[in-house]
Amino acid sequence: MHELDPVQIGARRTDRWSWDTSPLLADDDPADVLLIAGYHHTHAPLAHAALRRGSAAVVEKPVVTTEEDLEELAKLIDGGGRLFACFQRRHSPINAWLRADLRLGEGREPMVYSAVVYEEPLPARHWYRWPASRTRLVSNGCHWIDHFLWLNDFAAVRRATVTSARTGTFTVYVELVNDAILSLVLTSAGGSRYGLREHTELRANGVTATIVDGARYTAEAGSRILRRRRVNRLDSYPAMYRGICERLVAGAPGENAREIRAVAELTLRLDAAAARQGPGS
């Protein structure tokens, strides 16, 4: 366990764990897998170090925060490096219902994906606000950008725009070459008794699927309810880690460079455009 801040290690130490405040593994410190979950700007350098030494890297979002880190990571993945990105929205049971109810496999009508996401306001000195962490588009918006691209098999981007309001609210529009559309609003304006809130609607082939807070799912067509389900919104996390562990043990490859590049390039492009407009949060 490597932790830069020894205060975070605490006193709950046992003989099963080895603790170190070094930011990187030593040359004689063997590891088959690195689990990377730290300050956002440290994810890519740690992943680079892991892949260079032949270890697999399991990386929390965001995978990268700079274009330079993305280029280096893509080269290492193309060279056989195994990286597993922790985008838990891919692992929700809701995805199977989305694909079936919207008939996404038929490819007859492009998807319209609309999401309004409320995030808790952050303290002024929170590390998410550090310049190295970029804006909330990189910190959290990447989840919805990834989910949209993943559902569309990472089709290329035709057009992408973003507006950054003085209140720190971001409004994103993305159009893919398959005519699918993403409309995403990220804000911390207002209040919530529930923490993070989400209202997402996906429309295709005459069907509307609605996801509320990652837990309540409804699909409807005309006057009919096709499906109504409720899940624990945290279930996607153990499902994600189980899936990653199974792939690791089986020696399966991780994410391919094309998918990593598609999500990161779009996210960083939108983030840079938002930063030019003013101080987002």
Backbone as JSON, one array per atom type, in Angstrom:
{
  "sequence": "MHELDPVQIGARRTDRWSWDTSPLLADDDPADVLLIAGYHHTHAPLAHAALRRGSAAVVEKPVVTTEEDLEELAKLIDGGGRLFACFQRRHSPINAWLRADLRLGEGREPMVYSAVVYEEPLPARHWYRWPASRTRLVSNGCHWIDHFLWLNDFAAVRRATVTSARTGTFTVYVELVNDAILSLVLTSAGGSRYGLREHTELRANGVTATIVDGARYTAEAGSRILRRRRVNRLDSYPAMYRGICERLVAGAPGENAREIRAVAELTLRLDAAAARQGPGS",
  "N": [[0.85, -1.19, 0.0], [0.8, 2.02, -1.06], [0.93, 5.25, 0.03], [0.91, 8.62, -0.12], [0.38, 10.46, 1.92], [0.98, 10.0, 5.19], [-0.83, 10.24, 7.26], [-3.2, 9.35, 6.25], [-2.9, 6.64, 6.24], [-3.33, 5.66, 8.8], [-3.86, 3.82, 11.9], [-4.54, 1.2, 11.66], [-2.98, -1.32, 11.14], [-1.71, -4.38, 9.96], [0.08, -7.54, 9.86], [-0.43, -8.48, 7.36], [-0.25, -6.53, 5.49], [1.86, -4.29, 3.71], [3.19, -1.14, 4.17], [3.89, 2.05, 2.65], [5.22, 5.26, 2.06], [6.24, 6.11, -0.3], [5.85, 7.5, -3.56], [5.99, 5.86, -5.8], [6.5, 2.46, -6.94], [9.3, 0.54, -5.85], [12.22, -0.71, -7.6], [12.68, -3.32, -6.81], [10.3, -4.14, -5.86], [7.89, -6.28, -6.25], [4.95, -6.63, -8.26], [1.99, -7.89, -9.52], [-0.35, -6.65, -10.21], [-1.44, -3.31, -10.2], [-3.45, -1.26, -8.26], [-4.91, 1.69, -8.83], [-5.81, 4.59, -7.38], [-5.96, 7.61, -6.7], [-4.95, 11.06, -6.32], [-6.17, 12.83, -9.11], [-4.36, 13.65, -11.17], [-2.27, 11.95, -10.77], [-2.89, 9.46, -11.71], [-2.34, 8.64, -14.42], [0.61, 8.79, -14.63], [1.27, 6.77, -12.73], [0.04, 4.58, -13.92], [1.54, 4.45, -16.28], [4.04, 3.7, -15.2], [3.38, 1.19, -14.16], [2.65, -0.32, -16.47], [5.01, -0.22, -17.92], [6.69, -1.86, -16.46], [5.54, -4.29, -16.81], [3.36, -4.92, -15.26], [-0.18, -5.24, -14.62], [-2.61, -2.61, -14.77], [-5.12, -1.25, -12.83], [-7.29, 1.28, -13.05], [-8.75, 4.05, -11.54], [-11.24, 6.51, -12.43], [-10.4, 9.89, -13.41], [-8.78, 8.43, -16.25], [-6.66, 9.74, -17.51], [-5.27, 13.08, -17.33], [-4.07, 14.84, -18.99], [-3.16, 15.6, -22.4], [-0.65, 14.75, -23.17], [-0.08, 12.67, -21.37], [-2.03, 10.89, -22.22], [-1.15, 10.19, -24.82], [1.25, 8.8, -24.25], [0.23, 6.7, -22.71], [-1.46, 5.4, -24.53], [0.42, 4.4, -26.35], [1.76, 2.54, -24.74], [-0.31, 0.73, -24.18], [-0.91, -0.17, -26.77], [1.43, -1.5, -27.14], [1.09, -3.82, -25.77], [0.45, -3.52, -23.08], [-1.61, -3.97, -20.17], [-4.45, -2.45, -19.21], [-7.1, -1.58, -17.09], [-9.96, 0.2, -16.97], [-11.9, 2.0, -14.61], [-14.84, 2.55, -15.09], [-17.77, 2.6, -13.82], [-20.4, 2.76, -14.73], [-20.69, 1.24, -16.99], [-21.15, -1.25, -16.0], [-23.56, -1.56, -14.79], [-26.65, -3.28, -14.13], [-28.68, -2.13, -15.51], [-27.91, -1.58, -18.11], [-28.33, -3.83, -19.77], [-31.11, -3.85, -19.95], [-31.51, -1.4, -21.19], [-30.37, -1.83, -23.76], [-32.03, -3.84, -24.73], [-34.68, -2.74, -24.55], [-34.55, -0.31, -25.98], [-33.81, -1.31, -28.37], [-31.18, -1.27, -29.41], [-29.4, -2.77, -30.87], [-30.44, -2.96, -33.41], [-29.95, -0.7, -34.89], [-31.49, 1.17, -36.24], [-32.42, 3.74, -35.59], [-30.86, 6.68, -34.45], [-29.44, 7.25, -31.18], [-30.66, 9.4, -28.63], [-29.31, 10.91, -25.96], [-29.82, 12.22, -22.92], [-28.83, 13.97, -20.06], [-29.05, 15.23, -16.78], [-27.09, 16.25, -14.2], [-26.57, 16.56, -10.8], [-24.16, 17.67, -8.56], [-22.6, 17.55, -5.36], [-21.64, 20.61, -3.81], [-18.2, 21.61, -3.57], [-15.67, 22.03, -1.02], [-13.64, 25.03, -0.81], [-10.87, 24.51, -0.99], [-10.68, 21.92, -1.83], [-9.22, 18.99, -3.36], [-10.21, 18.3, -5.83], [-10.54, 20.71, -6.99], [-8.06, 21.58, -7.68], [-5.82, 22.93, -10.12], [-4.43, 20.92, -11.51], [-6.2, 18.82, -11.47], [-8.06, 19.43, -13.34], [-11.32, 20.39, -14.67], [-14.73, 19.83, -13.48], [-15.73, 18.35, -15.56], [-13.72, 16.56, -16.3], [-13.31, 15.34, -13.82], [-15.81, 14.15, -13.02], [-17.73, 14.29, -15.07], [-16.74, 12.64, -17.04], [-17.78, 10.09, -16.62], [-20.4, 10.0, -17.72], [-19.87, 10.76, -20.33], [-18.22, 8.63, -21.12], [-20.08, 6.49, -20.85], [-22.01, 7.13, -22.78], [-20.45, 7.03, -25.17], [-19.62, 4.37, -25.04], [-22.04, 2.94, -25.25], [-22.52, 3.48, -27.85], [-20.63, 2.13, -29.26], [-18.21, 3.49, -29.42], [-18.24, 5.34, -31.54], [-17.03, 7.76, -33.9], [-16.54, 11.28, -33.2], [-18.53, 13.84, -34.45], [-19.23, 16.51, -33.89], [-18.73, 18.71, -31.16], [-19.52, 20.65, -28.36], [-19.3, 23.0, -25.63], [-20.6, 24.84, -22.89], [-19.69, 27.02, -20.34], [-20.94, 28.23, -17.45], [-20.96, 31.13, -15.26], [-21.64, 30.28, -12.75], [-20.49, 27.84, -12.54], [-21.74, 25.79, -13.83], [-21.91, 23.36, -16.35], [-22.73, 22.87, -19.73], [-23.06, 20.47, -22.1], [-22.77, 19.41, -25.48], [-22.77, 16.78, -27.73], [-22.25, 15.25, -30.82], [-22.29, 12.35, -32.73], [-20.8, 10.48, -35.49], [-22.61, 8.56, -36.2], [-24.96, 9.81, -35.84], [-25.95, 9.84, -33.26], [-26.73, 11.58, -30.22], [-25.54, 13.45, -27.46], [-26.62, 15.18, -24.64], [-25.62, 16.94, -21.95], [-25.77, 18.15, -18.68], [-23.97, 19.48, -16.08], [-23.94, 20.34, -12.74], [-23.66, 22.15, -9.61], [-25.41, 23.76, -8.49], [-28.16, 24.67, -6.41], [-29.76, 22.36, -4.12], [-29.58, 19.23, -2.26], [-30.87, 16.4, -0.6], [-29.82, 13.98, -0.88], [-27.32, 13.68, -1.86], [-25.27, 13.09, -4.71], [-27.21, 13.57, -7.59], [-29.14, 12.41, -10.37], [-30.72, 12.62, -13.49], [-31.56, 10.93, -16.24], [-32.36, 10.49, -19.63], [-32.87, 8.29, -22.31], [-33.43, 7.95, -25.71], [-34.73, 6.15, -28.45], [-35.81, 4.51, -31.43], [-38.6, 4.86, -31.01], [-38.92, 4.54, -28.29], [-38.61, 5.5, -24.88], [-36.27, 5.54, -22.34], [-35.81, 5.95, -18.93], [-33.6, 6.93, -16.39], [-33.18, 7.33, -13.01], [-31.19, 8.66, -10.62], [-29.43, 6.54, -10.9], [-30.72, 4.3, -10.01], [-33.49, 3.88, -10.36], [-35.39, 2.66, -12.98], [-37.18, 3.1, -15.95], [-38.93, 2.15, -18.85], [-40.69, 3.19, -21.67], [-43.17, 3.2, -24.24], [-45.13, 4.98, -26.32], [-48.28, 4.73, -24.94], [-47.64, 2.69, -23.26], [-46.01, 0.99, -20.59], [-43.0, -0.48, -20.8], [-41.08, -1.63, -19.18], [-40.29, -1.62, -15.75], [-38.03, -1.07, -13.25], [-36.06, -1.41, -10.24], [-32.93, -0.84, -8.75], [-30.06, -1.28, -6.61], [-28.03, 1.44, -6.54], [-25.34, 1.22, -6.06], [-24.61, -1.29, -6.83], [-23.28, -1.62, -9.21], [-20.59, -1.26, -8.72], [-19.35, -3.52, -7.19], [-19.9, -5.38, -9.2], [-18.36, -4.42, -11.3], [-15.72, -4.65, -10.26], [-15.61, -7.41, -9.82], [-15.78, -8.32, -12.46], [-13.44, -7.2, -13.57], [-11.49, -8.49, -12.01], [-11.9, -11.17, -12.77], [-11.12, -11.04, -15.45], [-8.45, -10.32, -15.13], [-7.36, -12.58, -13.79], [-7.79, -14.51, -15.7], [-6.03, -13.75, -17.6], [-6.82, -12.08, -19.61], [-6.96, -9.46, -22.1], [-6.81, -5.88, -21.38], [-8.49, -2.7, -21.57], [-8.75, -1.46, -24.91], [-6.55, 0.69, -26.82], [-7.9, 2.38, -28.54], [-10.46, 2.77, -27.42], [-9.85, 3.93, -24.92], [-8.6, 6.24, -25.85], [-10.72, 7.46, -27.26], [-12.6, 8.25, -25.27], [-11.0, 9.83, -23.54], [-9.88, 11.79, -25.25], [-12.16, 13.22, -26.14], [-13.22, 14.11, -23.68], [-11.08, 15.69, -22.63], [-10.87, 17.56, -24.65], [-13.36, 18.92, -24.5], [-13.08, 19.85, -21.9], [-10.89, 21.62, -22.09], [-12.0, 23.55, -23.77], [-14.04, 24.5, -22.1], [-12.53, 25.56, -20.01], [-11.37, 27.76, -21.22], [-13.44, 29.51, -21.25], [-13.96, 30.43, -18.69], [-13.71, 30.38, -15.03], [-14.47, 27.35, -14.2], [-15.77, 24.8, -11.88]],
  "CA": [[0.0, 0.0, 0.0], [1.57, 3.25, -1.17], [0.1, 6.4, 0.38], [1.78, 9.79, 0.07], [0.08, 11.12, 3.19], [0.97, 8.96, 6.23], [-2.01, 10.39, 8.1], [-4.27, 8.56, 5.65], [-2.67, 5.22, 6.5], [-3.98, 5.34, 10.06], [-3.2, 2.89, 12.82], [-5.08, -0.16, 11.48], [-1.99, -2.04, 10.37], [-1.52, -5.78, 10.32], [1.2, -8.16, 9.17], [-0.84, -8.85, 6.0], [-0.06, -5.4, 4.59], [3.1, -3.52, 3.76], [2.85, 0.27, 3.93], [5.0, 2.84, 2.17], [4.82, 6.6, 1.63], [6.85, 6.42, -1.6], [4.81, 7.64, -4.58], [6.13, 4.84, -6.83], [7.08, 1.19, -6.55], [10.74, 0.38, -6.01], [12.57, -1.69, -8.63], [12.62, -4.67, -6.25], [8.97, -4.3, -5.24], [7.14, -6.96, -7.3], [3.49, -6.5, -8.23], [1.32, -8.33, -10.74], [-1.43, -5.72, -10.51], [-1.49, -2.08, -9.42], [-4.77, -0.63, -8.12], [-4.55, 3.1, -8.81], [-6.94, 5.43, -6.98], [-5.37, 8.71, -5.94], [-5.21, 12.34, -6.95], [-6.45, 12.57, -10.53], [-3.2, 13.84, -12.03], [-1.29, 10.89, -10.53], [-3.34, 8.18, -12.26], [-1.62, 8.25, -15.64], [2.02, 8.43, -14.37], [1.33, 5.47, -12.06], [-0.29, 3.56, -14.93], [2.72, 4.33, -17.13], [5.06, 2.93, -14.48], [2.92, -0.19, -14.07], [2.71, -0.99, -17.77], [6.42, -0.36, -18.34], [7.32, -2.98, -15.75], [4.81, -5.51, -17.12], [2.23, -5.13, -14.36], [-1.48, -4.74, -15.06], [-3.04, -1.42, -14.04], [-6.56, -1.02, -12.66], [-7.21, 2.71, -12.86], [-9.99, 4.79, -11.31], [-11.39, 7.68, -13.31], [-10.15, 9.82, -14.85], [-7.57, 7.67, -16.58], [-5.61, 10.73, -17.79], [-5.68, 14.49, -17.2], [-3.37, 15.64, -20.0], [-3.01, 14.99, -23.71], [0.66, 14.08, -23.22], [-0.24, 11.4, -20.66], [-2.84, 10.02, -23.06], [-0.33, 9.67, -25.91], [2.15, 7.8, -23.7], [-0.54, 5.53, -22.28], [-1.92, 4.69, -25.72], [1.58, 3.66, -26.88], [2.02, 1.39, -23.86], [-1.38, -0.25, -24.38], [-0.68, -0.76, -28.09], [2.59, -2.38, -27.02], [0.74, -5.02, -25.0], [0.11, -3.23, -21.69], [-2.99, -4.3, -19.77], [-5.06, -1.43, -18.37], [-8.53, -1.76, -16.86], [-10.51, 1.48, -16.52], [-13.0, 1.8, -13.67], [-16.06, 3.29, -15.41], [-18.73, 1.64, -13.29], [-21.7, 2.8, -15.41], [-20.72, 0.15, -17.96], [-21.4, -2.52, -15.33], [-24.89, -1.56, -14.17], [-27.62, -4.18, -14.77], [-29.58, -1.32, -16.33], [-27.47, -1.58, -19.5], [-28.99, -4.91, -20.52], [-32.48, -3.41, -20.23], [-31.42, -0.33, -22.19], [-30.1, -2.39, -25.08], [-33.2, -4.6, -25.18], [-35.87, -1.91, -24.69], [-34.34, 0.67, -27.04], [-33.46, -2.07, -29.56], [-29.98, -0.62, -29.9], [-28.71, -3.62, -31.83], [-31.03, -2.87, -34.74], [-29.3, 0.41, -35.58], [-32.42, 1.87, -37.13], [-32.6, 5.13, -35.21], [-29.78, 7.09, -33.55], [-29.78, 7.48, -29.78], [-30.59, 10.72, -28.0], [-28.94, 10.65, -24.56], [-29.91, 13.5, -22.2], [-28.58, 13.77, -18.63], [-28.85, 16.37, -15.88], [-26.39, 15.69, -13.05], [-26.29, 17.48, -9.7], [-23.05, 17.24, -7.72], [-22.47, 18.32, -4.13], [-20.6, 21.65, -3.86], [-16.94, 21.22, -2.95], [-14.95, 23.07, -0.27], [-12.8, 25.87, -1.66], [-9.53, 23.96, -1.16], [-10.75, 20.49, -2.15], [-8.25, 18.68, -4.41], [-10.89, 18.3, -7.13], [-10.44, 22.06, -7.52], [-6.69, 21.88, -8.08], [-5.66, 23.03, -11.58], [-3.98, 19.64, -12.07], [-7.34, 17.91, -11.57], [-8.91, 19.96, -14.4], [-12.65, 20.79, -14.21], [-15.65, 18.73, -13.14], [-15.92, 17.51, -16.74], [-12.74, 15.48, -16.19], [-13.46, 14.65, -12.54], [-17.02, 13.33, -12.94], [-18.45, 14.24, -16.33], [-16.21, 11.54, -17.85], [-18.63, 8.9, -16.47], [-21.51, 10.04, -18.68], [-19.26, 10.76, -21.65], [-17.83, 7.24, -21.38], [-21.26, 5.64, -21.01], [-22.59, 7.46, -24.08], [-19.6, 6.49, -26.22], [-19.63, 2.91, -24.92], [-23.31, 2.45, -25.8], [-22.48, 3.7, -29.3], [-19.44, 1.44, -29.79], [-17.13, 4.46, -29.57], [-18.29, 6.0, -32.85], [-16.26, 9.0, -33.94], [-17.26, 12.52, -32.89], [-18.71, 14.8, -35.55], [-19.28, 17.87, -33.37], [-18.78, 18.77, -29.7], [-19.46, 22.01, -27.83], [-19.54, 23.11, -24.19], [-20.77, 26.17, -22.34], [-19.38, 27.09, -18.92], [-21.56, 29.4, -16.83], [-20.21, 31.7, -14.13], [-21.99, 29.51, -11.55], [-19.81, 26.55, -12.55], [-22.58, 24.81, -14.53], [-21.44, 23.03, -17.69], [-23.7, 22.3, -20.66], [-22.27, 19.79, -23.14], [-23.47, 18.82, -26.61], [-21.89, 15.95, -28.55], [-22.92, 14.55, -31.93], [-21.4, 11.34, -33.31], [-20.99, 10.26, -36.93], [-23.8, 7.72, -36.39], [-26.08, 10.72, -35.55], [-26.32, 9.83, -31.84], [-26.55, 12.89, -29.58], [-25.45, 13.56, -26.01], [-26.84, 16.47, -24.0], [-25.22, 16.72, -20.56], [-25.65, 19.32, -17.81], [-23.33, 19.21, -14.8], [-24.09, 21.52, -11.9], [-23.76, 22.0, -8.15], [-26.37, 24.77, -8.05], [-29.31, 24.06, -5.75], [-29.46, 21.53, -2.96], [-30.0, 17.84, -2.33], [-30.79, 15.62, 0.64], [-29.47, 12.64, -1.33], [-25.99, 13.68, -2.46], [-25.3, 13.13, -6.17], [-28.51, 13.28, -8.21], [-29.05, 12.22, -11.81], [-31.92, 12.3, -14.27], [-31.08, 10.62, -17.58], [-33.32, 9.91, -20.57], [-32.33, 7.81, -23.57], [-34.53, 7.78, -26.66], [-34.41, 5.53, -29.74], [-36.78, 3.56, -31.96], [-39.93, 5.04, -30.44], [-38.92, 4.16, -26.87], [-37.88, 6.37, -23.96], [-35.83, 4.9, -21.09], [-35.46, 6.97, -17.94], [-32.82, 6.47, -15.25], [-33.17, 8.33, -11.95], [-30.22, 8.4, -9.55], [-28.77, 5.27, -11.12], [-31.42, 3.27, -9.24], [-34.85, 3.63, -10.85], [-35.4, 2.54, -14.43], [-38.49, 2.95, -16.59], [-38.94, 2.22, -20.31], [-42.06, 3.36, -22.12], [-43.4, 3.41, -25.67], [-46.51, 5.41, -26.44], [-49.02, 4.69, -23.68], [-47.3, 1.45, -22.56], [-44.79, 0.82, -19.8], [-42.36, -1.72, -21.22], [-40.33, -2.22, -18.07], [-40.01, -0.75, -14.62], [-37.17, -1.82, -12.34], [-35.31, -0.65, -9.24], [-31.71, -1.52, -8.36], [-29.16, -0.54, -5.73], [-27.12, 2.15, -7.45], [-23.97, 0.83, -5.77], [-24.36, -2.66, -7.29], [-22.37, -1.64, -10.36], [-19.2, -1.27, -8.27], [-18.85, -4.89, -7.05], [-19.96, -6.06, -10.5], [-17.2, -3.97, -12.07], [-14.49, -5.23, -9.74], [-15.63, -8.85, -10.11], [-15.45, -8.51, -13.87], [-12.02, -6.9, -13.77], [-10.7, -9.57, -11.39], [-12.01, -12.36, -13.62], [-10.29, -10.83, -16.64], [-7.05, -10.36, -14.7], [-6.95, -13.95, -13.49], [-7.82, -15.27, -16.94], [-5.01, -13.25, -18.51], [-7.47, -11.39, -20.72], [-6.47, -8.09, -22.32], [-7.6, -4.81, -20.79], [-9.12, -1.83, -22.55], [-7.87, -1.17, -26.04], [-6.14, 2.09, -26.88], [-8.92, 3.15, -29.27], [-11.53, 3.15, -26.49], [-9.27, 4.88, -23.97], [-8.37, 7.49, -26.57], [-12.0, 8.09, -27.62], [-13.18, 8.89, -24.09], [-10.1, 10.85, -23.02], [-9.75, 12.91, -26.19], [-13.38, 14.02, -26.1], [-13.32, 14.76, -22.37], [-10.07, 16.73, -22.52], [-11.23, 18.61, -25.62], [-14.44, 19.7, -23.9], [-12.55, 20.51, -20.71], [-10.07, 22.75, -22.52], [-12.9, 24.58, -24.27], [-14.72, 25.09, -20.95], [-11.55, 26.35, -19.25], [-11.14, 29.02, -21.92], [-14.59, 30.39, -21.05], [-14.02, 30.99, -17.36], [-13.32, 29.51, -13.92], [-15.39, 26.29, -13.77], [-15.41, 24.21, -10.6]],
  "C": [[0.88, 1.24, 0.0], [0.62, 4.43, -0.94], [1.01, 7.57, 0.7], [1.61, 10.42, 1.44], [0.0, 10.07, 4.3], [-0.23, 9.06, 7.16], [-3.16, 9.53, 7.57], [-4.11, 7.06, 5.92], [-3.36, 4.8, 7.79], [-3.22, 4.31, 10.87], [-3.66, 1.45, 12.62], [-4.15, -0.98, 10.6], [-1.86, -3.46, 10.89], [-0.33, -6.32, 9.54], [0.86, -8.53, 7.72], [-0.5, -7.75, 5.0], [1.31, -4.78, 4.78], [2.77, -2.1, 3.34], [4.08, 1.06, 3.53], [4.47, 4.21, 1.76], [5.51, 7.02, 0.33], [5.75, 6.52, -2.65], [4.86, 6.56, -5.65], [6.7, 3.56, -6.24], [8.59, 1.22, -6.74], [11.01, -0.7, -7.06], [12.45, -3.12, -8.12], [11.3, -4.94, -5.54], [8.05, -4.95, -6.26], [5.63, -6.75, -7.14], [2.93, -6.97, -9.57], [0.3, -7.31, -11.2], [-1.27, -4.49, -9.62], [-2.92, -1.54, -9.43], [-4.53, 0.85, -7.87], [-5.78, 3.94, -8.54], [-6.39, 6.55, -6.1], [-5.79, 10.04, -6.53], [-5.26, 12.14, -8.47], [-5.2, 12.65, -11.4], [-2.11, 12.79, -11.81], [-1.67, 9.58, -11.22], [-2.5, 7.74, -13.45], [-0.14, 7.95, -15.37], [2.16, 7.08, -13.66], [1.01, 4.34, -13.03], [0.88, 3.36, -15.88], [3.77, 3.43, -16.47], [4.67, 1.46, -14.39], [3.1, -0.93, -15.39], [4.14, -1.18, -18.24], [7.1, -1.55, -17.68], [6.57, -4.29, -15.96], [3.67, -5.84, -16.17], [0.94, -4.67, -15.04], [-1.86, -3.54, -14.19], [-4.56, -1.35, -14.03], [-6.69, 0.43, -12.21], [-8.6, 3.31, -12.65], [-10.05, 5.97, -12.27], [-10.83, 8.92, -12.61], [-8.84, 9.1, -15.12], [-6.4, 8.61, -16.83], [-6.18, 12.13, -17.55], [-4.97, 15.39, -18.19], [-3.28, 14.86, -21.3], [-1.7, 14.23, -23.81], [0.6, 12.72, -22.52], [-1.03, 10.4, -21.5], [-1.99, 9.39, -24.16], [0.61, 8.57, -25.41], [1.4, 6.54, -23.31], [-1.01, 4.72, -23.48], [-0.78, 3.86, -26.33], [1.84, 2.4, -26.05], [0.95, 0.32, -24.02], [-1.22, -0.94, -25.73], [0.5, -1.73, -28.06], [2.34, -3.61, -26.16], [0.41, -4.78, -23.54], [-1.35, -3.5, -21.39], [-3.48, -3.24, -18.78], [-6.56, -1.65, -18.31], [-9.08, -0.48, -16.24], [-11.77, 1.26, -15.7], [-14.16, 2.76, -13.97], [-17.24, 2.41, -15.04], [-20.08, 1.67, -14.01], [-21.81, 1.71, -16.48], [-21.21, -1.16, -17.33], [-22.74, -2.57, -14.61], [-25.79, -2.56, -14.88], [-28.59, -3.43, -15.68], [-29.19, -1.39, -17.8], [-28.14, -2.66, -20.34], [-30.42, -4.52, -20.87], [-32.48, -2.31, -21.28], [-31.27, -0.91, -23.59], [-31.33, -3.12, -25.63], [-34.39, -3.67, -25.47], [-35.74, -0.89, -25.82], [-33.99, 0.02, -28.38], [-32.21, -1.48, -30.23], [-29.24, -1.46, -30.93], [-29.25, -3.52, -33.25], [-30.43, -1.74, -35.56], [-30.2, 1.19, -36.5], [-32.5, 3.36, -36.85], [-31.49, 5.53, -34.25], [-30.3, 7.42, -32.15], [-29.72, 8.96, -29.43], [-30.43, 10.49, -26.5], [-28.9, 12.01, -23.85], [-29.75, 13.24, -20.71], [-28.41, 15.11, -17.93], [-28.29, 15.8, -14.58], [-26.11, 16.79, -12.04], [-25.18, 16.88, -8.85], [-22.97, 18.13, -6.49], [-21.39, 19.4, -4.3], [-19.36, 21.21, -3.09], [-16.37, 22.35, -2.11], [-13.96, 23.79, -1.17], [-11.44, 25.24, -1.95], [-9.54, 22.46, -1.46], [-9.85, 20.18, -3.35], [-8.89, 18.52, -5.78], [-10.77, 19.67, -7.79], [-9.02, 22.43, -7.94], [-6.62, 22.01, -9.6], [-5.25, 21.71, -12.22], [-5.11, 18.64, -12.23], [-8.27, 18.27, -12.72], [-10.3, 20.29, -13.82], [-13.5, 19.57, -13.89], [-15.97, 17.85, -14.35], [-14.97, 16.32, -16.7], [-12.99, 14.66, -14.93], [-14.65, 13.7, -12.53], [-17.78, 13.23, -14.26], [-17.99, 13.11, -17.23], [-17.06, 10.29, -17.75], [-19.72, 8.88, -17.53], [-20.99, 10.08, -20.11], [-18.86, 9.34, -22.04], [-19.04, 6.37, -21.66], [-21.9, 5.86, -22.37], [-21.77, 6.86, -25.21], [-19.62, 4.97, -26.22], [-20.9, 2.32, -25.52], [-23.36, 2.6, -27.32], [-21.22, 3.11, -29.93], [-18.33, 2.4, -30.17], [-17.06, 5.03, -31.0], [-17.57, 7.33, -32.77], [-17.15, 10.22, -33.69], [-17.32, 13.4, -34.13], [-18.62, 16.24, -35.05], [-19.38, 17.8, -31.85], [-18.63, 20.21, -29.24], [-19.73, 21.96, -26.32], [-19.7, 24.57, -23.83], [-20.52, 26.11, -20.84], [-19.96, 28.37, -18.34], [-20.72, 29.9, -15.66], [-20.49, 30.95, -12.83], [-21.28, 28.17, -11.49], [-20.63, 25.44, -13.19], [-22.06, 24.62, -15.95], [-22.58, 22.43, -18.49], [-22.95, 21.78, -21.87], [-23.2, 19.27, -24.23], [-22.46, 18.05, -27.44], [-22.74, 15.24, -29.6], [-21.91, 13.61, -32.57], [-21.7, 11.16, -34.8], [-22.15, 9.32, -37.21], [-25.08, 8.47, -36.04], [-26.59, 10.63, -34.11], [-25.94, 11.16, -31.2], [-26.48, 12.73, -28.07], [-25.71, 15.0, -25.59], [-26.62, 16.26, -22.5], [-25.1, 18.05, -19.83], [-25.07, 18.87, -16.48], [-23.4, 20.47, -13.94], [-24.0, 21.15, -10.42], [-24.68, 23.07, -7.6], [-27.6, 24.1, -7.48], [-28.88, 23.21, -4.58], [-29.98, 20.13, -3.15], [-29.89, 17.2, -0.95], [-30.21, 14.24, 0.38], [-28.04, 12.55, -1.85], [-26.11, 13.82, -3.97], [-26.69, 12.75, -6.68], [-28.32, 13.21, -9.72], [-30.43, 11.97, -12.39], [-31.48, 12.15, -15.72], [-32.21, 10.01, -18.4], [-32.58, 9.5, -21.84], [-33.5, 7.47, -24.48], [-34.01, 7.16, -27.96], [-35.55, 4.6, -30.13], [-38.15, 3.64, -31.28], [-40.05, 4.73, -28.97], [-38.13, 5.19, -26.08], [-37.55, 5.58, -22.7], [-35.34, 5.99, -20.16], [-34.72, 6.32, -16.78], [-32.77, 7.6, -14.23], [-32.22, 7.86, -10.86], [-29.53, 7.04, -9.68], [-29.48, 4.09, -10.48], [-32.79, 2.91, -9.79], [-34.88, 3.71, -12.37], [-36.82, 2.32, -14.93], [-38.31, 3.06, -18.1], [-40.39, 2.28, -20.75], [-42.09, 3.6, -23.63], [-44.86, 3.76, -25.85], [-47.18, 5.42, -25.07], [-48.64, 3.48, -22.83], [-46.01, 1.58, -21.77], [-44.18, -0.52, -20.2], [-41.66, -2.43, -20.07], [-40.17, -1.17, -16.98], [-39.22, -1.57, -13.61], [-36.52, -0.85, -11.34], [-34.11, -1.48, -8.82], [-31.0, -0.68, -7.31], [-28.12, 0.14, -6.61], [-25.66, 1.82, -7.19], [-23.62, -0.56, -6.3], [-23.37, -2.71, -8.44], [-20.91, -1.72, -9.93], [-18.69, -2.69, -8.03], [-18.9, -5.67, -8.36], [-18.74, -5.69, -11.34], [-15.93, -4.65, -11.57], [-14.45, -6.74, -9.92], [-15.22, -9.11, -11.55], [-13.99, -8.25, -14.15], [-11.16, -8.02, -13.21], [-10.74, -10.84, -12.23], [-11.14, -12.23, -14.86], [-8.81, -10.87, -16.29], [-6.56, -11.78, -14.51], [-6.88, -14.79, -14.76], [-6.75, -14.84, -17.93], [-5.58, -12.52, -19.71], [-6.88, -9.99, -20.9], [-7.36, -7.08, -21.62], [-8.3, -4.0, -21.85], [-8.17, -1.65, -23.74], [-7.63, 0.33, -26.15], [-7.19, 2.95, -27.58], [-10.01, 3.63, -28.32], [-11.04, 4.16, -25.46], [-9.1, 6.25, -24.62], [-9.69, 8.21, -26.87], [-12.58, 8.86, -26.45], [-12.31, 10.06, -23.63], [-9.99, 12.05, -23.96], [-10.97, 13.81, -26.16], [-13.49, 14.78, -24.78], [-12.34, 15.91, -22.24], [-10.35, 17.89, -23.48], [-12.32, 19.51, -25.06], [-13.94, 20.49, -22.7], [-11.73, 21.74, -21.08], [-10.94, 23.88, -23.02], [-13.63, 25.27, -23.13], [-13.78, 25.99, -20.16], [-11.3, 27.71, -19.89], [-12.28, 30.03, -21.67], [-14.65, 31.02, -19.67], [-13.7, 29.97, -16.3], [-14.42, 28.53, -13.54], [-14.94, 25.69, -12.46], [-15.52, 22.71, -10.65]]
}
